Amino acid sequence: MKLFDVYPLFPIEPVKAEGSWLWDSEGKKYLDLYGGHAVISIGHNHAHFVEALKSQLDKISFYSNSVKNSLQERLAEKLGQISSYPNHQLFLCNSGAEANENALKLASFVNGRKKVIAFKNAFHGRTSGAVAATDNPKIVSPFNSGHDILFLPLNDEATFINTIDNKVSSVIIEGIQGVGGIHVPQRSFLQLLKRKCKEVGALLIVDEIQSGYGRTGKFFAHQHAEVEADLITIAKGMGNGFPIGGVLIHPDIKPWNGMLGTTFGGNYLACAAALAVLEVIESENLMHNASKLGNYLMEQLKSFPSIQEVRGVGLMIGFDLPASLASLRKEILVKHHIFTGEAKPNTIRLLPSLALSKKESDLFLGALDLELKRAVGS
């Protein structure tokens, strides 16, 4: 049997990792400034994280959600404390796609509506309902989970005001749009969404799957706008590579038996991983580090004359290159052994571990400087 070939692959096989570094099967060392789409939040193979998983494996790794699991309760309590959402409730699942699917369903359960407003360049997952809320012409869902999805331009206040009405179930927006190339919602725009949702009885869903977990210097990116979301979806950095996702749910939404369900969500190993991540974020002050290093990187990137625009907050950064430099990401990987991300056609994305050091940042900046000078012939 062959693998179903849907991923374009670099001819590199990582076999070992530590902190912000990877080693491939040939022994070559790479600096990882992408972390598997913002998944590696506290660094590869962090000792506290590894020990938490090993310790849990000696006890129990899985049983269904039909029995009490105090690890889930500990995780919910710690997450509420660190995120500044202590009164929200937590539903645990396995991925960001599953989290968004459940958030869309919850909103419909609350108000009985099916109309959803989403925003262009957003990427909300790969399950049927979540794909329906994905403005991606190459991903077409044969389903729609009964939702009528309407896409609007990000930060277009006039169009949003003219569109939202009392038929809208929910408005879903990423704290910072990631896959489209790092686009930041304006503070006033997020505040408008919250205000209009309240007026018409819709729920505000903030997708923090990529932008959450301390990446922007606050626990959630939307907290920079000082708004409170009704539903917040999380995954990626939540487990530092261990599959886990969740939905933070407003306390006014009351659960009933069978309302949501998941087989593997909230299993013992996943909870142990997620707890370890929160403990490291807190003990090592990683949100502050993300803010400090992010500001440094963006300041330095803006000094390069060949870079057209720099966007982001904290360690969620994108910068645009002219079309003539579209191969720069590959050059940095092949010649300097540094992993970065991209958004077509010409945006490089940086989503490193929140424990990234200044020395590691400078290695990247030096490589970037060298390749830009080579490319423009100076």
C-alpha positions in Angstrom: 0.0 0.0 0.0 1.2 3.5 -0.8 0.5 6.7 1.1 -2.2 9.0 -0.3 -0.1 11.7 -1.8 -1.6 15.0 -0.8 1.4 16.7 0.9 4.3 18.3 -1.1 7.4 17.1 0.8 10.9 18.3 1.2 13.4 15.4 0.9 14.3 15.8 4.6 13.4 13.2 7.2 13.7 14.6 10.8 14.7 11.9 13.3 15.6 13.9 16.4 14.6 17.2 17.9 15.4 19.4 20.9 14.3 23.0 21.6 14.2 24.9 18.3 16.4 22.3 16.5 15.9 19.3 14.3 18.3 16.6 13.0 17.6 14.6 9.9 18.4 11.0 9.0 21.8 12.1 7.6 22.8 13.9 10.7 22.2 17.5 9.4 21.0 20.0 12.0 18.2 22.4 11.2 16.8 25.5 13.0 13.0 25.2 13.2 11.2 28.5 12.9 7.9 26.9 11.8 7.1 24.3 14.4 4.7 22.3 12.2 2.2 25.2 11.7 2.6 26.7 15.2 2.3 23.3 16.9 5.6 23.3 18.8 4.8 25.9 21.5 7.4 25.1 24.2 10.2 23.6 22.1 10.8 20.1 20.8 11.2 17.3 23.5 11.0 19.7 26.4 12.1 17.6 29.5 9.0 18.5 31.6 6.7 17.6 28.7 8.5 14.3 28.0 8.5 13.3 31.6 4.7 14.1 31.9 3.9 11.7 29.0 6.2 8.9 30.3 4.7 9.2 33.8 1.2 9.0 32.5 2.1 6.0 30.3 3.0 4.1 33.4 -0.5 4.7 34.8 -3.2 4.7 32.1 -3.3 6.1 28.5 -6.9 5.8 27.5 -10.5 5.1 28.6 -13.7 6.6 27.3 -15.5 9.7 28.5 -18.0 7.5 30.4 -15.8 7.6 33.5 -14.4 10.4 35.7 -11.0 11.8 34.5 -9.6 14.2 37.0 -6.8 15.2 34.5 -9.5 16.8 32.4 -10.7 18.8 35.5 -7.1 19.9 36.3 -6.5 20.9 32.7 -9.7 23.0 32.6 -8.8 24.7 35.9 -5.2 25.5 34.7 -6.4 26.7 31.3 -9.0 29.0 32.8 -6.4 30.5 35.1 -3.7 31.1 32.5 -6.0 32.2 29.7 -8.0 34.7 31.9 -11.2 32.8 31.0 -11.9 31.1 34.4 -15.7 31.0 34.0 -15.8 29.5 30.5 -16.3 25.7 30.2 -14.0 23.3 28.3 -15.0 20.6 25.8 -12.0 18.5 24.8 -11.6 17.0 21.3 -8.7 16.0 19.0 -8.0 18.7 16.5 -8.7 22.2 15.4 -11.1 21.0 12.7 -13.1 19.1 15.3 -13.1 22.1 17.6 -14.5 24.4 15.0 -17.1 21.9 13.9 -18.3 21.7 17.5 -18.3 25.5 17.9 -20.5 25.9 14.9 -22.9 23.3 16.2 -23.0 24.8 19.7 -23.9 28.2 18.2 -26.8 26.6 16.3 -28.0 24.7 19.4 -28.1 28.0 21.3 -30.1 30.1 18.8 -31.5 27.6 16.3 -30.0 29.4 13.3 -27.8 28.2 10.5 -26.3 31.4 8.9 -22.6 31.9 9.6 -20.4 34.9 8.7 -16.7 34.1 8.1 -13.9 36.1 6.7 -11.8 35.7 3.5 -8.3 34.1 3.9 -9.5 32.3 7.0 -8.8 28.6 7.3 -11.2 26.8 9.6 -10.3 23.1 9.3 -11.0 20.1 7.2 -14.2 18.4 8.5 -17.4 18.9 6.6 -18.8 21.9 8.4 -15.4 23.4 9.0 -14.5 23.1 5.3 -17.7 24.8 4.5 -16.4 27.7 6.6 -13.1 27.7 4.6 -12.6 30.3 1.8 -10.4 28.0 -0.2 -11.5 27.2 -3.8 -9.4 24.0 -3.9 -11.2 22.5 -0.9 -14.9 21.9 -1.7 -17.1 20.1 0.8 -19.9 17.9 -0.4 -21.6 18.7 2.8 -22.3 21.9 4.7 -23.5 20.8 8.1 -26.7 22.7 7.3 -24.8 26.0 7.6 -25.1 28.8 5.2 -21.6 30.3 5.1 -21.1 33.9 3.9 -17.6 35.3 3.4 -16.7 38.9 3.9 -13.5 40.9 3.6 -11.4 41.1 6.8 -11.7 44.5 8.5 -14.5 45.7 6.2 -16.8 47.3 8.8 -19.4 48.7 6.4 -20.0 45.4 4.7 -20.2 43.5 8.0 -22.7 46.0 9.4 -24.9 45.7 6.2 -24.7 41.9 6.4 -25.3 40.8 10.0 -28.9 40.4 11.0 -31.1 38.3 13.4 -30.7 35.3 11.1 -27.0 34.9 11.8 -26.1 32.0 14.2 -22.4 32.9 14.6 -19.5 35.0 13.4 -16.3 33.1 13.2 -12.9 34.8 12.8 -9.3 33.8 13.5 -7.5 35.8 16.2 -4.9 36.3 13.5 -5.4 34.8 10.1 -2.5 32.3 9.5 -2.6 30.3 6.4 -3.7 33.2 4.2 -0.4 35.0 5.1 -0.7 36.5 8.6 -3.5 39.1 8.5 -4.3 40.8 11.8 -7.9 41.9 12.5 -8.1 45.5 13.6 -8.9 46.1 17.2 -12.0 48.2 16.4 -13.2 45.5 14.0 -13.1 42.8 16.6 -14.9 45.1 19.0 -17.5 45.8 16.3 -18.1 42.0 15.8 -18.6 41.5 19.5 -21.1 44.4 19.8 -23.2 43.5 16.7 -23.3 39.8 17.7 -24.7 40.8 21.0 -27.3 43.0 19.4 -28.7 40.3 17.1 -28.2 37.3 19.4 -25.4 35.7 17.4 -22.4 34.1 19.0 -18.8 35.3 18.4 -16.5 32.3 17.7 -12.8 33.2 17.7 -10.5 30.6 16.1 -7.3 30.7 18.2 -6.1 27.3 16.9 -2.9 28.9 15.4 -2.8 32.3 17.1 -3.5 31.2 20.7 -1.6 29.6 23.5 0.7 32.6 24.2 2.0 33.0 20.7 1.1 36.8 20.4 2.3 37.7 24.0 -1.2 37.4 25.4 -2.8 34.0 25.8 -5.2 34.6 23.0 -4.7 37.0 20.1 -8.2 38.5 20.4 -7.4 39.7 23.9 -5.3 42.4 22.5 -8.6 44.0 21.4 -10.1 43.5 24.9 -13.1 41.5 23.7 -14.6 38.4 25.3 -15.5 35.6 22.9 -18.5 33.4 23.3 -16.7 30.3 21.9 -12.9 29.9 21.5 -11.4 27.1 19.5 -7.9 25.8 20.4 -5.5 23.0 19.2 -2.0 23.2 17.6 0.2 24.6 20.4 -2.1 23.1 23.0 -0.3 19.7 23.0 3.2 20.6 21.7 2.8 17.9 19.1 0.4 15.6 20.9 -3.0 15.7 19.2 -5.5 17.6 21.2 -8.1 20.3 20.7 -10.8 22.0 22.6 -13.6 24.6 22.7 -13.9 27.2 25.5 -17.6 27.8 26.0 -19.4 30.7 27.5 -20.9 29.9 31.0 -24.4 30.9 29.8 -24.4 27.9 27.4 -25.7 25.0 29.4 -24.7 21.4 28.5 -27.0 18.5 28.2 -26.2 14.8 28.0 -25.3 13.9 24.4 -25.0 17.5 23.2 -21.4 16.9 22.0 -19.4 13.7 21.7 -15.8 12.5 21.0 -14.1 9.1 21.2 -10.5 10.1 21.9 -11.0 13.7 23.0 -9.6 14.4 26.5 -7.8 11.1 26.9 -5.3 10.8 29.7 -2.1 11.2 27.6 -3.5 14.2 25.8 -4.4 15.9 29.1 -1.0 15.1 30.5 0.6 16.7 27.5 -1.6 19.8 27.6 -1.1 20.3 31.3 2.7 20.1 30.9 2.5 22.7 28.1 0.6 25.2 30.4 3.0 24.5 33.2 6.0 25.3 31.0 4.4 28.4 29.5 3.8 29.7 33.0 7.1 28.7 34.7 9.3 29.9 31.9 7.4 33.1 31.2 7.1 32.2 27.5 4.3 34.7 26.7 6.7 37.5 27.6 9.5 35.9 25.6 7.1 35.6 22.6 6.3 39.3 22.8 9.9 40.4 23.3 11.4 38.2 20.5 8.5 38.9 18.2 9.0 42.7 18.5 12.7 42.2 17.9 12.2 40.1 14.8 9.6 42.4 13.2 11.8 45.5 13.9 14.7 43.8 12.2 12.7 42.5 9.3 11.3 46.0 8.6 14.9 47.2 8.1 15.4 45.1 5.0 14.7 47.2 1.9 13.7 44.1 -0.2 10.9 43.1 2.2 7.6 44.7 1.1 5.5 44.3 4.2 5.9 42.8 7.7 2.7 41.7 9.6 2.1 39.9 12.9 2.0 40.0 16.6 4.5 38.3 18.9 5.9 35.1 17.3 3.3 34.9 14.6 4.9 36.8 11.8 4.6 37.1 8.0 6.6 39.1 5.5 6.1 39.7 1.8 8.7 39.4 -0.8 8.7 40.6 -4.5 7.8 37.9 -7.0 11.4 37.8 -8.1 12.4 36.5 -4.6 9.7 33.8 -4.4 12.4 31.1 -4.1 14.0 32.6 -1.0 12.4 30.3 1.5 13.9 27.3 -0.3 17.3 28.9 -0.4 17.2 29.5 3.3 16.3 25.9 3.9 18.8 24.3 1.5 21.7 26.6 2.1 21.3 27.5 5.8 19.2 24.6 7.1 16.4 26.8 8.5 12.7 25.8 8.3 10.2 28.5 7.7 6.6 28.5 6.4 5.0 30.2 3.4 1.7 31.5 2.1 1.4 31.7 -1.7 2.6 33.4 -3.7 5.3 35.2 -1.8 4.8 35.4 1.9 7.2 33.8 4.4 5.7 32.8 7.8 7.5 32.5 11.1 5.9 30.4 13.8 8.7 29.2 16.0 8.7 27.9 19.6 7.8 30.5 22.2 11.1 29.6 23.8 13.1 30.9 20.8 16.2 32.7 21.8 17.7 36.0 20.4 20.8 34.0 19.3 18.5 31.7 17.2 16.6 34.7 15.8 19.9 36.3 14.8 21.0 33.1 12.9 17.9 33.5 10.8 18.3 37.2 10.3 21.9 36.7 9.2 20.9 34.0 6.7 18.1 36.2 5.4 20.4 39.1 5.0 23.0 37.0 3.0 20.4 35.5 0.7 18.7 38.9 0.0 22.0 40.5 -0.9 22.8 37.6 -3.2 19.4 37.8 -4.8 19.6 41.5 -5.6 23.3 41.4 -6.5 24.7 43.6 -3.8 
